Amino acid sequence: MTSCTTCAYPSHTQFASPDLVGPIVNGEFDRALDPAWATSGAATVEDYARWCGHLCGATCLRMALGAGAPPLFQLRDGALKFGAYTVDADGDVHGLIYAPAVAYLREVHGVDAEVHRELTADGVGALLDAGRLVIASVHYAIRRPQEPAPGRGGHLVLVTARTADGAGYHFHNPSGTDEATRTASLPVDRFAEFFAGRGLSLVPGHAAVPEA
């Protein structure tokens, strides 16, 4: 896995302290003790701790919207209003749900977005070639590509470009544990081993619209 030094999109983590991502996802650090939690835009540390582990999709949206994007939890709140996140009777959080997320992007941020319920790894490249970004469903273990892929899907990354040789993809991972795994690249065939064959795409270059 190599760093992408040419990507034009900001790299953000779904946890407020990038240096704590590794300990948090490895269960070695309590996310409720994250000292930077307020920078996420969460109203309380309890809200932050409950939601941050579910916000890989909202983090991808934030990266795709660029430097003018709202804070992470403001995007969460907007997505909630459209049903792109749901909370069931037991309090379990579900999302990012693609169709309402696309509606949210179109109606609030003026972004051309589309759901892809069936998408091959090569199809991701075709969307990139058409000038789109892709939020792709992958297994969270994509941050450990030197190990066999344990499955596909369950986590979202923002695919931003082909590599210079055209044989791989650059992507931003909201739960990358260091710089190399947050702004990373993999050959297409290796990416495919983690990829669930679904996601959404959007046209970059739109200014983020402040939300009420």
Protein Blocks (a to p, Z undefined) as FASTA:
>chain_A
ZZdfkbcbdcddfbfblklmmmmmnopacfklomklmmnopabfklmmmmmmmmmmmmmm
mmmnommlccfklmmmmmmmnopaccdfkopacdddfklmmmmmmmmnopacdddfbccf
klmmmmmmnopacdddddfklmmmmbccfbeehiacddfbdcfkopaccdddfkbcbfkl
mmccddfklmmmmpgoiacdddehiacdddZZ
